[in-house]
Amino acid sequence: MPLPACRLFLLILALLAAPLASGSQRIVVVTSFSKEITQSYKKAFEADNPGLRVEFLSLPSPRALTYILGRHLEPRPDLVWSSAPETFDQLAAQGYLQRLAPPPGDAAVDASAQPYFLAQAWSGYGIMWNTRYFAAKALPPPATWTDLGQPAYFGHLIMTSPARSGTTHLIVEQILQSHGWEAGWQLLLRIAGNCAEISERSFGVPNAVGRGQYGAGPVVDFLALGARNSGTPVAFIYPPQTSIIPANIAVLAAAPNPDGARRFLAFTLSPAGQALLNRPEISRLPVLAQAQNPQHALLPHLAQAGQRFDRALSQHRYQLIGVLFDQAITFRHAELRETTRLLHAADRRLALAPEPQAAALVAEARRLLYRPPPEIAGADAAPLAERQTLLLENQVARASQANYRQAGEQLRRALDLLR
């Protein structure tokens, strides 16, 4: 829910109450956010705080977590600012975040957060597509995650791996949680089979779609809305199974400049800092109700925030989902894509000339191609040990290779019968 203005105002006063310590005037922020966001905040904050300089380390959420948990950091970060809730949960659990002292009165933090980090903006997740590309290819606009698994989208999609992107992990989790384990993985395999590319990073998806290199892909809302508002010919939709999750900000326990860090955190939650989110090139939804743009596309969905997403489950199986996705999809994408092409071709021929033996072969191939990875008992309840990870990787890699090879053989036999 939108953070009440009175609570947020008290919080900001408390964070700004301590005098700024002498010493380092540099503030280093580890973030997964785009340059449009970071440069807007840098310029506005430094204008209000002469003598302080903000530097941003731009890292995908999984790499940001690895960087912070590592040793001998240079530069040493003061804050972390990201849309991935698992990043903050893990850092807080391991003692890497400063506890935020509550101001007098009501609780200082949003109800969805721990006292170690604060919600700074709302994020929704959905599908972005290039309108010119779709018009040129005569493709129907997607409305649901299921639509992306339809044959019409083969070769027109791009996505990235949840092991490389906190945004994609949240999208994959939304699909698994809303559809269930088996149906969710079957859908993910259909979508990935339709993809022309599995991108190295989540920013690669909106960039490629915006350029018209590919037609569509799953993204966090502000990347699509910001591109659209900047004149890029793209559209965006929240599927019915979308979730609304806060982007958070926190001060690191070992921050070299803790006073400066708290000042920057307070600025991001101030009326001026929240208003920056409404810039067309940023297009995020503020947590401060008085700063929210009533025309923001996410606002009608805000009442559902937190009702469709099991954050604890997402955190517990974060590593598991990344391992399964990479072994079944990322590292075997060429085989998955080619077998998907054969399946679509066989389906088209069967629709024109039904043949019972070929239909049976296609049905078996479909079962093999979209067989979900195993739901490992207990693996979603704790981090995987190194030996467990290796065994799981080998198990899923072998199973996926065998499934795609056997499915391809069945489909080639079916296509021979349908000539």
C-alpha positions in Angstrom: 0.0 0.0 0.0 1.2 3.6 -0.4 3.4 4.7 2.5 1.5 7.3 4.5 3.0 10.7 4.2 3.1 11.4 7.9 5.1 8.2 8.7 7.5 8.8 5.8 8.1 12.4 6.9 8.9 11.3 10.5 11.3 8.7 9.0 13.1 11.3 6.9 13.5 13.7 9.9 15.0 10.9 11.9 17.4 9.9 9.2 18.5 13.5 8.7 18.8 14.3 12.4 22.4 13.1 12.8 25.0 15.6 11.7 27.1 14.7 8.7 30.5 13.3 9.8 33.7 14.6 8.4 35.8 12.3 6.3 34.9 10.7 3.0 32.3 12.7 1.1 31.8 10.0 -1.5 28.7 7.8 -1.3 28.8 4.5 -3.3 25.5 2.8 -4.2 25.3 -0.7 -5.6 22.3 -0.8 -7.8 20.6 -2.8 -10.7 18.8 0.3 -11.9 19.2 2.0 -15.3 21.3 5.1 -16.0 18.1 7.1 -16.4 17.3 6.6 -12.8 20.8 6.8 -11.3 21.8 10.0 -13.1 18.5 11.8 -12.2 19.1 11.0 -8.5 22.8 11.8 -8.6 22.1 15.3 -10.1 19.2 16.2 -7.8 20.9 14.9 -4.6 24.3 16.5 -5.2 22.5 19.8 -6.0 20.8 19.6 -2.5 24.0 18.4 -0.7 27.1 20.4 -1.8 30.3 18.5 -1.1 28.7 15.1 -1.3 29.3 13.0 -4.4 27.3 9.9 -5.4 28.8 7.1 -7.4 26.8 4.1 -8.7 28.0 0.5 -9.3 25.7 -0.9 -11.9 25.4 -4.7 -11.3 22.6 -7.2 -11.9 21.0 -8.3 -8.6 22.8 -11.7 -8.4 26.2 -10.1 -9.1 25.4 -7.3 -6.7 24.8 -9.7 -3.9 28.0 -11.6 -4.7 30.0 -8.3 -4.8 28.7 -7.2 -1.4 29.2 -10.6 0.2 32.8 -10.7 -1.2 35.9 -9.3 0.5 38.3 -6.5 -0.2 35.7 -4.5 -2.1 36.9 -1.5 -4.0 35.2 0.8 -4.1 33.5 -0.1 -0.8 29.8 0.4 -1.1 27.6 2.4 1.3 24.1 1.4 0.1 22.3 -1.2 -2.0 19.2 -0.2 -4.1 17.4 -2.9 -6.1 14.1 -4.4 -7.1 15.1 -7.9 -6.0 13.7 -8.6 -2.5 15.9 -11.7 -2.1 19.0 -9.5 -2.2 17.8 -7.6 0.9 16.5 -10.7 2.7 19.9 -12.4 2.4 21.9 -9.4 3.3 19.8 -8.7 6.4 19.9 -12.4 7.5 23.7 -12.4 7.3 24.1 -9.1 9.2 25.3 -7.0 6.2 22.7 -4.2 6.7 22.4 -1.4 9.3 19.2 -1.5 11.4 17.2 1.7 10.7 16.4 3.5 14.0 12.6 4.2 14.1 11.5 7.8 14.7 9.1 8.6 17.5 5.5 7.4 16.9 4.5 4.8 14.3 6.8 2.2 12.8 9.4 3.6 10.5 9.4 1.0 7.9 6.8 -0.2 5.4 4.9 -3.3 6.6 6.3 -5.4 3.8 9.9 -4.8 4.8 12.3 -5.6 7.6 13.7 -2.8 9.8 16.9 -3.1 7.8 15.6 -1.8 4.4 12.8 0.4 3.1 10.4 0.2 0.1 11.3 3.1 -2.2 9.2 2.4 -5.3 6.6 -0.1 -6.6 7.5 -2.5 -9.4 5.2 -4.6 -11.6 6.2 -7.2 -14.2 4.8 -7.9 -17.6 5.3 -8.2 -21.4 6.8 -5.5 -23.6 6.5 -5.6 -27.4 7.6 -3.5 -30.3 4.5 -2.2 -32.1 6.2 -1.7 -35.4 7.7 -5.2 -35.3 4.3 -6.7 -34.5 2.6 -4.8 -37.3 5.3 -5.8 -39.8 5.0 -9.5 -38.8 1.2 -9.4 -38.3 1.5 -10.7 -34.8 -1.4 -10.4 -32.3 -0.5 -8.4 -29.1 0.0 -10.7 -26.1 -2.3 -10.4 -23.1 -1.1 -13.3 -20.8 2.1 -15.2 -20.0 0.5 -18.2 -21.7 0.2 -16.3 -25.0 4.0 -16.2 -25.2 4.0 -20.0 -25.5 1.9 -19.9 -28.6 3.4 -21.0 -32.0 2.8 -17.6 -33.5 5.6 -16.1 -31.4 8.3 -18.6 -32.4 11.5 -16.8 -33.1 10.1 -13.4 -32.1 10.9 -13.5 -28.3 13.8 -12.8 -26.0 14.3 -13.3 -22.3 17.2 -13.8 -19.8 18.0 -16.3 -17.1 16.8 -16.0 -13.5 20.4 -16.9 -12.5 21.6 -13.7 -14.1 18.7 -11.3 -13.3 16.7 -10.6 -10.2 14.0 -9.2 -12.4 13.7 -12.4 -14.4 13.8 -14.5 -11.2 10.7 -12.6 -10.0 8.9 -13.2 -13.3 9.8 -16.9 -13.3 8.6 -17.2 -9.7 5.3 -15.4 -10.6 4.7 -18.0 -13.4 5.6 -20.9 -11.1 3.5 -19.7 -8.2 0.5 -18.8 -10.3 0.5 -21.9 -12.5 2.0 -24.5 -10.1 5.3 -26.3 -10.5 4.5 -28.7 -13.4 2.2 -26.4 -15.5 4.5 -23.4 -14.7 7.7 -25.2 -16.0 5.8 -26.4 -19.0 4.9 -22.8 -19.8 8.4 -21.6 -19.2 9.7 -24.3 -21.6 7.2 -23.3 -24.3 8.1 -19.6 -23.9 11.9 -20.3 -23.9 11.5 -22.6 -26.9 9.9 -19.7 -28.8 12.8 -17.4 -27.9 15.3 -16.4 -30.5 17.8 -15.6 -27.7 18.5 -16.0 -24.0 20.1 -12.7 -23.2 23.1 -12.2 -20.9 21.4 -9.6 -18.8 17.8 -8.4 -18.1 18.6 -5.0 -19.8 19.2 -6.9 -23.0 15.5 -7.7 -23.3 14.0 -4.2 -23.4 17.0 -2.9 -25.4 16.5 -5.6 -28.1 12.8 -5.2 -28.2 13.1 -1.4 -28.3 15.5 -1.6 -31.3 13.1 -4.0 -33.1 15.7 -6.8 -33.1 13.0 -9.1 -31.5 9.3 -8.6 -31.0 8.6 -9.1 -27.3 9.9 -10.2 -24.0 9.2 -10.2 -20.2 10.4 -7.1 -18.4 9.9 -5.0 -15.3 7.4 -2.3 -16.0 9.5 0.9 -15.7 11.9 -0.2 -18.4 9.0 -0.6 -20.9 7.1 2.5 -19.7 10.2 4.7 -19.7 11.1 3.6 -23.2 7.5 4.2 -24.4 7.4 7.6 -22.8 10.7 8.5 -24.5 9.3 7.8 -27.9 10.3 4.2 -28.5 7.5 2.3 -30.4 6.7 -0.2 -27.7 3.7 -1.3 -25.7 3.4 -3.0 -22.3 0.8 -5.0 -20.5 0.5 -6.5 -16.9 -0.7 -10.1 -17.3 -3.5 -11.2 -15.0 -1.0 -13.2 -12.9 1.4 -10.3 -12.3 2.7 -9.4 -8.9 3.5 -6.0 -7.4 6.7 -5.9 -5.4 8.6 -3.0 -3.8 12.0 -1.9 -4.9 14.1 -1.4 -1.7 17.0 0.6 -0.4 19.3 -0.1 2.5 22.5 1.1 4.2 25.3 -1.5 4.5 26.6 -2.2 7.9 30.2 -1.6 6.8 29.4 1.6 4.9 32.5 3.9 4.8 30.2 6.9 4.8 27.1 5.9 6.9 26.0 9.5 7.5 26.1 10.3 3.8 24.4 7.0 3.0 21.5 7.8 5.4 21.2 11.2 3.8 20.9 9.7 0.3 18.4 7.1 1.5 16.3 9.9 3.1 16.4 11.9 -0.1 15.1 8.9 -2.2 12.1 8.8 0.2 11.5 12.6 0.4 8.8 14.3 -1.6 11.5 15.7 -4.0 13.2 12.3 -4.4 9.9 10.5 -4.9 8.8 13.0 -7.5 11.8 12.0 -9.6 10.1 8.7 -10.2 7.4 10.4 -12.2 9.8 11.6 -14.9 8.8 10.1 -18.3 12.1 8.4 -18.8 11.8 6.7 -15.3 8.1 6.0 -15.0 8.2 4.3 -11.6 5.4 4.4 -9.1 6.4 6.1 -5.8 5.6 4.6 -2.4 4.8 8.1 -1.1 1.1 8.5 -1.9 1.2 12.2 -2.4 3.9 11.8 -5.1 2.0 9.2 -7.1 1.0 10.1 -10.7 -2.7 9.2 -10.9 -2.2 8.2 -14.5 0.5 5.6 -13.8 -0.4 2.2 -15.3 0.4 0.3 -12.2 -1.8 2.3 -9.8 -5.0 0.4 -10.5 -3.3 -2.8 -9.6 -1.8 -1.5 -6.3 -4.6 -2.9 -4.2 -3.4 -6.4 -5.0 0.2 -5.7 -3.8 1.6 -8.7 -1.9 -1.5 -10.9 -2.4 -0.1 -13.0 -5.2 3.5 -13.5 -4.4 5.1 -15.8 -1.7 8.2 -13.8 -1.0 9.6 -16.4 1.5 9.2 -19.2 -1.1 10.9 -17.1 -3.7 13.9 -16.5 -1.4 14.2 -20.1 -0.3 14.4 -21.5 -3.8 16.2 -18.7 -5.5 19.3 -20.7 -6.2 17.3 -23.8 -7.1 15.3 -22.0 -9.8 18.5 -20.5 -11.3 20.1 -24.0 -11.5 17.1 -25.7 -13.0 16.5 -22.9 -15.6 20.1 -22.8 -16.8 20.5 -26.6 -17.1 17.1 -27.1 -18.8 17.0 -23.9 -20.9 20.0 -21.5 -21.0 22.7 -24.1 -21.7 20.5 -26.2 -24.0 18.6 -23.4 -25.7 19.7 -24.4 -29.2 18.3 -27.9 -28.8 15.2 -26.7 -27.1 14.6 -24.1 -29.9 15.2 -26.5 -32.7 12.9 -29.2 -31.2 10.2 -26.5 -30.6 10.5 -25.6 -34.3 10.0 -29.2 -35.3 7.0 -29.5 -33.0 5.3 -26.4 -34.5 5.9 -27.7 -38.0 4.4 -31.1 -37.1 1.4 -29.5 -35.6 0.8 -27.4 -38.7 1.0 -30.5 -40.9 -1.3 -32.5 -38.7 -3.9 -29.7 -38.8 -3.9 -30.0 -42.6 -3.8 -33.8 -42.9 -4.6 -35.8 -39.7 -2.6 -39.1 -39.4 -3.1 -41.3 -36.3 0.4 -42.7 -36.1 2.0 -39.3 -36.6 -0.3 -37.7 -34.1 0.8 -40.3 -31.5 4.4 -39.5 -32.1 3.8 -35.8 -31.8 1.9 -36.3 -28.6 4.8 -38.2 -27.1 7.3 -35.7 -28.3 5.3 -32.9 -26.7 5.3 -34.7 -23.4 9.1 -35.2 -23.6 9.9 -31.6 -24.7 7.8 -30.0 -22.0 8.6 -32.4 -19.2 9.3 -30.2 -16.1 12.5 -30.4 -14.1 12.2 -32.5 -10.9 10.8 -30.8 -7.9 13.7 -31.6 -5.5 12.4 -32.6 -2.1 13.7 -30.2 0.5 15.9 -28.3 -2.0 13.6 -25.2 -1.8 13.9 -25.0 2.0 17.7 -24.2 2.3 20.6 -23.1 0.2 22.1 -25.9 -1.9 25.5 -27.1 -0.9 28.2 -27.2 -3.6 28.0 -31.0 -3.9 24.1 -30.8 -4.1 24.4 -28.1 -6.8 26.8 -30.2 -8.9 24.6 -33.4 -8.6 21.5 -31.4 -9.5 23.1 -29.7 -12.5 24.3 -33.1 -13.8 20.9 -34.7 -13.2 18.9 -31.9 -14.9 21.4 -31.6 -17.8 21.2 -35.3 -18.6 17.5 -35.4 -18.4 17.0 -32.4 -20.6 19.4 -33.6 -23.2 17.7 -37.0 -23.3 14.2 -35.4 -23.5 15.1 -33.0 -26.3 16.9 -35.7 -28.3 14.1 -38.2 -28.0 11.5 -35.6 -28.8 13.4 -34.6 -31.9 13.6 -38.2 -33.0 9.8 -38.7 -32.6 9.1 -35.4 -34.4 11.3 -36.3 -37.4 9.5 -39.7 -37.7 6.2 -37.9 -37.6 7.2 -35.4 -40.2 8.3 -38.2 -42.5 4.9 -39.8 -42.2 3.2 -36.4 -43.0 5.1 -35.8 -46.2 
